[in-house]
């Protein structure tokens, strides 16, 4: 019999070929082969929302090749082997229809890791295509097409041409916009932190003011702080209470998709998209020595389960690596699942725990090594004993004031020997560090060394990072493992959200305008609970609890009615209707704020009779300042003066000889940092044609030094080399690799 195995990607195909041999002809479909048409809605809204699928133009050649192979011999068996989730199940179903396969011509197989034993086991245990998973994926695709195809044209007519709206993406934008407005409204409140350095019999320690006359200490201003400092400088200090207790700390669960994305962002500085791309590489297979196989299990999952085979191997490894005390008598089981858990049936883990990060380091690129190490350590730690800590709380009395000192000693590190989970909050990170206190006795009299005071202000809620946005989406039940990365990438690509050098997500003006429009006129689309409820309905479809057509129908009928009503009732001027005091230079009538492709601009209120338009006042002032700054710039092609223009990604330099010369180049903002390569030029902030910021020498092309990381004016304390921002609160030397904390 002739055997053909069809997977999604060439990398996955290469891995299977390595250990299946010549008996199987392994081919890649290159992902989905059929989809809804691009130039029409492709859904029959009058006939149970029947979708109209067509082979994607770029997949016609692949489909023909696969079809010819499948029907070349009568005894050909086609093994459909896409990933075991909704997307994979849908790909398998579309292959059956596109290739014209009959029931006895194909079998569906699935595996959670690309290793020889897993694939051979799958070949011995084929199954039918899970039509419920297919229907769930189809329902999501139809739902998102209806929202996008119906809502986007409304945005074009009411706000600006070229805009688009998506169901989950719009909610993500709302989260970021809402957070930005919280920050804008936030009014900082002054408070003072007061602590003392004290000397006990057997050592010094620090104690922070915690209570005043038995109530929580709240020092609101300098006057209050000065009075307290005056009192504490003369006070007697006595250890009133000493509380020691043993604390048990449990390890984190093995990774699921969302926690991997969050932790890779915290610890490695990876974007969500970058994490998933690298995880895909590790999953699909990498050559290491004589072996070529997947190094991790499937990376789109929300299950904490670990296979029995894996759990049998871990204790042996732990005893060998850390000693007998670091292995459990029986496996630790994590039963809690993410809301709406479905898809794959295992957590993200190494396919073989005995393949340590160090063993594989020479076979992986730096990013692959870092992510594999993170996954390996987290999984191993999840099967190690709890950490045991001695936590000591010292209460010191100073008259009416009470001060507190806390310290901890790790008695037994347990899982912490291998891995400690990161945090999004710096204060938590500090509290996780081991702090020790000297041996202090209850009733002991301490001597004052120094009283310290520091003015502080309450901080607004932090802007979302990719990691915290994923965490929020997951906690609200919005989206599923496969949707987080594309959701964030989409809203950034659309220009609704900007990710700045501090890794935070900022809403752009057009994102805020679109969000406000949707909140006002389509509140359901951007309602958190509504979107989460829709995800649960899709889960019900995947589990065979409900049919997909009624779910779409219940959503679409009121949605379509609202679309038609808003077409008539909402005017473009209702969305952008800011009046100004400026008069038109041509006809003298008032100028109005309008929205264009590159943001807001001023337009004559008598448009279209008068078509005069000009930039906003602040844009004109900024442009004038930039024109002055770059007045001596010449075109390197024709030597004409360069002028400042504004485009999609902000200001840029364009040749004044346009249209005869169409040369452009990004603006370069000089930094007060010497180039580390040529030692003559200065580093400047530049942009690629796609708007991405990088830093390069202003002597280019004579010097080609460039870096994506933001340089620091502070030289390396070890070798005096250039330091760049590497990850949260850290600088890394480009020359010696030394990492130091960013000083605030």
N, C-alpha and C positions, 0 to 999 in steps of 0.2 A: 504493500500500500504506500502511496505517496503522501507524505505529511507536510503540511504548511502551518507554521505558527505565526500569527499576526499580533504584534505588539504596537505600542504607540510610537516609540522613539528608536532611532538608529542605535543609540548607546545601549538601550535595553536589549535590542536585537543582537548586538555584538557580544554582550555578556552571555546570552543564552546559547549562541553559536559556540562559544568557547567550551562549554561543558556538555552540550547535547550531541555534538558531532554531526556527521554527514546525513544521518537518518532524517533529520528535520531541516526543512528549508525555512529559516526565520526571516520574516519581512516586517517592515515598519509602515504603519499607516500615516505617520507624521501627525498624530493627533486626530481630531474630528475630521471626517471626510465629507459629511453632509451638514448643512445648516439651513436656516431660513434665508430667503433671498435678500440681497442687500438693497435692491431698488424698489421693493414693495413690502407691505406689512407681512405678507406670507401667512396670514392666519385668517381662517374663515370664521368671523365672529358670529355669523348667522347659522353655522352648522357645528355646534359643540366645540368651537375653537380649534377645528382641525388644522394642524400645521401643514404648510406646503414646503417640503424639503427639497433641496437640490444639491448636487455634488458641487462643492466649492470649485471655482475655476482653477485654482492652483493645485487641486487634488485630482483633476480629471486623468492626468497621466498615471498617477499612482493607482487610482481605481482600475484603470484599464489593465495595468500590469498585474494587479492582484486578481482581477477577474479572469484574465487569460490563464494565469497559473492555477486558479481554483478549478477551472473547467477543462484543463489540458488533458487530464486522464480521468477515466471513469471512477477509479478507485481512490481519488484524492480525498483526504480528510483535512479539513481546515480547523485548526485549534485557535479559538479566539482568546487572546491572553492580555487584554488591557487590564489596568489596575482595578482592584475590587472596591469601587465606590460608584456613586451615581454617574459621574462622568465616564468612567471606564465601562460601566454596564451599557451606557448609551452608545458609546463608540462601537461596542460589540454588536449591538442591535442594528445600528446603521450599516455596519459592514455586511450583515446578513442580507439586508435589503438592497444595498448598492451592488453587491457581488452576485445577487440572485441565487443565494444558497438555499437548498432545500433542507428539511429537518435532519435527514440522515447524512448530510454533507459536512456538518460542522458540530463542534463541541465547545463548550465554554469552560475555560479553566482560570483559576485565580490563585495568587500566592502573595503573601505579605512581605516576603524577602526574596531577593534574586540570588539564591544559592542552589547548588545542584540538588541537594536532598529535597528542598521545598518545591522546586520545579518538577522533579520526578514524581513526588507525591501528588502534585496537582494533576499531572498527566494520567495518573492511576485513578484519580477521583474527579472526573469531569462532572459538570452539572448543567442545568438549563439556564438560559438567560433569565435573570430576575426582572420580570416585567414591571414590578412595582417600583424598583429603583429607576428603571427607564422612564416610567410615568412621572416620577418625582422630578427628575432632571428636565423632562419635557415641560412640566408645569412651570418650573422656574424660568426656563428659556422663553416660554410663551408669555408669562407674566411680565418679565423684564422687557420683552419686545413691545408689548402693548403699552407699557408705561413710557418707554423711550420713544416709540413711534408716534404716540398721540401727544405726549407732553412736550417733547422737544420743539416741534413746529410752533406751539403756542409761545414758548420762550423766544423763538425767533421773531415773532410778530409783536410781542409785548415788551421785550427787553432789547435783544440784539441778535442778529443773525449768527449762526454757527454754534449756538449754545446747545447743551444737551442735559438731560436729567435721567438718573437711574434710581431704582428703588432703594437699594442698600447704600449706594454711594451718596445719595441725597441726605440720608440719615447721618452718615459719617460727617458730611459737611456741616450739618446742623450742630452736632456735638462740638465741633471745633469753633463754630461761630458763637454758640451759646457760651462756651468757656471764655472766648475773647471778650464778650460783653460783660461777663462777670468780672473780668480783670479790669476793664475800663471803668466799671462802676465802683470798684473796690476803693475804700478809703482807709489807708493805713492808720493804725492806732499805735501811738507811742507806748513803749513799756521798757523797763530796765531789768536787766539780769544782774543779780548780785551774788557773788560767791566769795569764799574765803580760803586761803591757803593756811592750813593748820599743822602744828607740829605735835605728834603724839610721842609716847615714850620710845616706840620702836620704828618711827618713820613719819614722813610727811604725807598729807593727803589733802584733797580739795573737797569742800562741802558747799552746796548751793542753798541759798535762802529758799525755804519752802513754805513756812507758815509765819504769820504775825498774829500774836495773841490767839493762837489756836485755829485761825482761819487761813485759807490759801493765800499766799503772798501775791499781791498784785501791786507792783510799783509802777505808777503811771507817768511820772515825770521826773525831771532832774531835781526839783525841790524835795520831793519825797525821798529820792535816792540819796541826796546829800545828807538828809537828816538821819537816814538809816546807817549810812557810812560813818557818820559822826558817833552814833551810838555803838556800832559794832567795833570801832577802833578802841573803845574803852571797856568793852564787855569781857566777862569771864566765860570760858567755853568748857562745857562739861558733856561727856558722852552719856546721854540719858538712856539710850536704848541701843541694843545690838541684836539684830535679827539675822540669824544664819539659817538658810534652808537649801536643801538639795533640789535642783531643777533638772527635769528631764526634757531634752529637746529631740524631736523626731525629725527624720529626713523628709525632704520633699518627694512627691510622687515622681515616677519617671515621666519623661516629656510626652505631652500631646502637642498638636500643632501650635496652638495658641501660646502655650508656655515656652516652647522652643523659640518661637518668634520673639517673645518678650525677653527671655534670658540672653539670647544672642544679641539683642539690641543693647541690653544693659552691660554685658560683660565683654562683648566683642565689637560693639559699635556697628553691627550689621543692620542694614535696612531689612524690612520684612521680606521684600522681593529677593534681595540678595541671599537671605537665609534659605528661602525655598529653592532657589536655583542651585545652591551648593548642596543642600540636602538631596535634591533630585540626582545630582551627580553621584553622591555617596550611595544612594539607593540603587541606581541603575548599574553600577559596577565599575570597579577600578582595578587595573592590574597591579598586583603586589607580589613580587617574586614570581613563582611558577603558577600562582593562582590568579584568577580573574573572576570576581563575584561582587555582589552587592555587599556593602559594609554596614548598612543600617536597614531596618525594616521600613515599610511604607510610611511616608512622612505626612500624610493627610489623615489624621485620626483624632478622635477625642475619647479614646479608651485608655485606661490605665493598666490593662492586663499585660502580663508577661507570660510567654509560653512555658510549659512545664520543663521542656528540654533546656531552655535557657536557664531557668531557675536551678536546675540540677548542677549546671556547670559553675555558677557564680560562687557558691561556698568554697569549692576547691581553689578557685582563683584568689579569693579573699584570704584564705589561710596561707597560701603560698606568698602572697604579696604583703599582707599586713600582720599575719599571725592568727592563731586559733581564736583569740578573743574578738576578732572583727568579723566573724561569720555567724549567722543566725542558725539556730537549731531547726527552724522551719521558715519558709519564705514569708516575707511581709506582703500582704495583699492590700491593694488600694481599691476600694469599691466605689468611692464617689466618682461620678462622671460629670462631665460638663453638661450644661442644660441642653436638652435635645440631642443627647449623645447618639451617634449613629456612625455610619461609614465603616472603616476598618476595625478589626477586632483586637489589635495589639497596640501598646504604646510604642513610641519611637525608641528603639534600642539598637545596640550593635548586633549584627547577625551572629557574631562569635565573640563572646566576652574575652577570650584568650588572645584576641588580636588587639593588643594594647596600642594606645596612641603612639608611643615611642617606637613600637615595632613597625608601624606603618608610616612614620614621619617622612622617611626618604622617598616614599611612593606617592605622597600627597603634596599638592601645592599648599602654601601657607594658610589660605582661607579654609581649604578642605580639612587640613590638620586641626585647626582651631575648633571648627564645628564638630568634627568627629570626637575630639578630646572632651568637649563640653557634653556631648551625648553619652560617651562612655563613662565619664566620671559621675554624671547625674544618675545613670542607670545603676551603676555599681553601688553608689552611696545609698540608693533606695533599698538595698538589701543588706545594709550594715546595721549594727546595733545603734540604739539611740545614744546621743551624747549626754554625759552626766556633768553638771556644773554645780559648783558651790556658789550660791549668790548671797552676798552679805550687804545688808542695809544698815547704815550707821546714822542714828539720830543725835544731833548735837544741839544742846540748848545754850542760848546766849540771852539770858533775861527773858524778855517777851518774844524773842525770835527763836525760830527753830530752823536748823539747817540739816540737809540730808546728803549723805555720800553713799554711792553704790559701787560695788565691785564684784567681779566674778572670777572664779578660778575653774579652769577646765580640769575636772578630776579624771574623766575618761573621754577622749575625743570622739570615739565611735565613728559615725558616718562623716564627721567633720574632717577626719583624716584624709578623705578623698574629695569632699565637695561641700561647699556652703552656698545656698541659694542667694542670688543677688536681690537687690531692692531698688525701687524707684525713688525712695526717700533718703536723702543723705543722713538725716538724724537717726534713722533705723540702722543704716550702715555703721554709724559710729557706735550705736548701742550694741551691735553684734561683735564689736571688737572686745577682746579680753582686757578688762581693767582690774588691776589688783590693788588691794588696800594693805597697809601694814597691819601687823597684829595689834588690834585695839581691844581694850578691856572696858566693859560697862562701868560707868562711874569715874572713868579716867578724866583728869583735867588736861586740856590741850592749850598750847600757847599759840597766839595769833602771829602768823608771819606777815600776812598782807590781806587787805580787803580789796576785792576787784569789783568794778561796776562797768556795765556796758549798755549803752543806749541801743535799743532795738525797735523795730516796727513790725507789726503783724504783716504777713505776706499774703498776696492774693493767691487764689488757686493756681497751680502750675499749668502752663499750656501742655497740651498733649504731645507726647512723642509717639512714634509709631508703636512702641511697645505698650504704652499706657492706653493708646486708642484701641488696640487689639483687646486689651484687658477689659476696657469699658464695653466694647461691642459684645464681647463674650458674656459679660455679666448681665447685659441687657437682653441676651438671647438673640442678638441681631447677627445674621450671617452664620456660616458654618466653616469648618476647617479649610475648605478649598476656596473660600471667598475673601478672606482677610487681605491677602497680598494683592490680588487684582483690584479690590475696592480702594485701597490706599493709593496704588499706582495710578488708577484712573482719575481720582479727584486731583492729584498733583499734575498729571498730564493735561487735564482739561483747563488748568490754570485757575481752579477754584481755591486751591490750597498751595501754600509754599512751605517747603522744608528748608529752614535756614541752617547756617553753619553750627548753631547751638543744638541741632538735632530736633528742635521744637517745630510743631506744625502751626502755621499762621494762616488765617483766612485772608484771601485777597479780596479786593473790593467787589469784583464781579461775583465771587463766591457768596459774599454777604448779600448782594442784591438778589441773586437767584434764590438763596435760602429764604430771605424775607418774603419773596413772592410765593414760594411754595408753602411756607408756614401760614400765610394769610389766605391763600386760595385753595390749597390742597393739603390741609392739615393732616389728613390720614397718611399721605405718602411719606411724610417726615415725622410721623408720630412713633415714638420708641416702642410702645406697647403694641401698636397695630402691626409694625414691622416684625416684632418678635412673635406675635400671634400667627402671622403668615408663615414664618419659619417652622412653627410647630405644626401647621397644617401640611406643609411640604414633608415634614417628618412622618406625619400620619399616612400620607400617600405612599412614602417609601416603605412603610411597614404594612401596607395593604389594608389599612383601617378605613380609608375613604377613597372615593374616585377623584380623579384630578379635575375633570370638567366642571363639576359643581363649584369647586373652590375658585376656579378662574371666573366663572359666571357671576358668583356672588360679589366678587371684587369689581369686575369690569362694568357691569350695568350702571351702578351709581357713578363710577369713575368717568365713563363716557358722557353721562348726563352733565356732570360738572364741567368737563372739557367744553362741551357745546355752549353751556351757559356763560363760561368765562370768555369765550371767543367774542361774545356780544357785549358783555357787561364791563370788561376791563379794557381801559384805553392805555395806550403806551405811555401817555403823559401821567397816568396814575402811578406808574412804577418809578419813573424818574421825573420829578416835577419840582425840582428846586429852582426858585427864582433868584435872580441876582440883581445887584444895584448897577451892574455894568451896562452901558449903552452900546448898541451896535455901531461900529465904526463907519458903516455904509449908510444905514437908514435912520439911525438914532433911536430905534426901538429897544426895549429891554432884551438882554441876553438870557437864555435859559440853559440850565445844565442838562446835557444829554450824555448818553453812554455809547461809546464806539468800541471798536475791536481792541484798542489800546487803553481803554479806561474812559474817564469822564472828560468832556470838553464843553466849550461854550458854543451855543448856536443861537442865531437870531430867532426871536419869538415869532417873527413874521414869515418863517419858513413855510412853504417853499418859494414864496414871492421873493424873499431875500435869503440867499444861500450863504451868507457870511458865517464863518465859524473860526474859532481860534482856541488855543490851549487854555486850561484853567490858569488863574493868576499865579498860583504856587508853582505850576509847571513852567510858566513863562520865566518866573524868577530863577528857578533852578536851571533852566536852559541858558539863560543869560549868563549865570555864574559859570556854567560849564563852557560856554562859548569863549568866555574870557580866559578860563584855565587852559583851554586847548587851542588858543588863537594861533599859535605858531606851528601847529601840526600840518604837515604836508603829505599829500598822496604819494605813496612810494611808486605808483605806476606812471602818473602824469605830472607830478609835482605841483598840482593845483592845491589851494587851501582845503583842509578838511573842515566840515561843519558838523555840529551836533544835531542828531535827529533822534526821534523817539520811536521805538518799535514795540513789539510784543514783550520782549524781555527787558524793556527799559531803554535808556539812552545808548546811542552808538555813534561812531564817527562815519560820515559818508562824504565822498568826494564832491566838491562844489561844481565839478565839471560834468555832473550827471545831465543828460543821459549818455553823453559821449564816453564818459568813464563811470562805471558802476561799482567801483571799488568801495568796500566798507570794512570796518574793523571795530572790535569791541573797545569801549573805553577802558583805560588802564589807570586805576587809582593808586598813586604811590604810597608806600608804607615807609616808615622810618627804620628800615631794616636792610642791612647790607646783604648783597647776594652771597651765599656761602660758596658758590662755585668760582665766580670770576673775581670776587672781592672788590669790584669796581662799581657795578651797577646797584640799583635799589630794587627791592622786591615790590611788585605792583599787583593789585587785585584786577583780574581780567575775567572775561566771560567767553565761553565758547559760542558758536553760532546758535546753539540750542539753549543758551542762557545759563549754563552751568558755570559756577564760579571756580576759578583756580588762581594760583599765584605764581608769577614768573618774573624773570629778570627784565628790567626795562632796557637792557642792552641788546635784547633779541633783535636780529638773528645772530649777533656776534657771540652771545651766551644763551644757551638753550635750557637753562635751569628752570624747572617747573614742578609744582606740587599741588595736589588737590587739598591738602590739609592747611588750615589757617596758621600762618607763622606767628610766633610770639616774639615780642621785642626783648624778652628776657633770655639771655644766652644760657646754655647748659652749664650747671654748676660744676660739672666734672671736667668737660673738655672745651667749654666755651663755644660749642657748635650751635647751629640753628635748632631751636625747639619748635615743634608744631603741636597743635591740639590733636591728640590721638583718640581719646575717648573721654567720657564724662569726668570732669575735674582733673584730667591728667595731661601733662605735656610730655612729648617723647622727643629725644634728641635724634636728629637725622643722621648724625655722625657716629655716636657711640651706642645709641639705643637706650640710654638711661631714661627712666620715667620718673617724673616728679609731679607733685600735686600743684594745681593752679592756685595761686595765692589770691584770695578775694580782697 
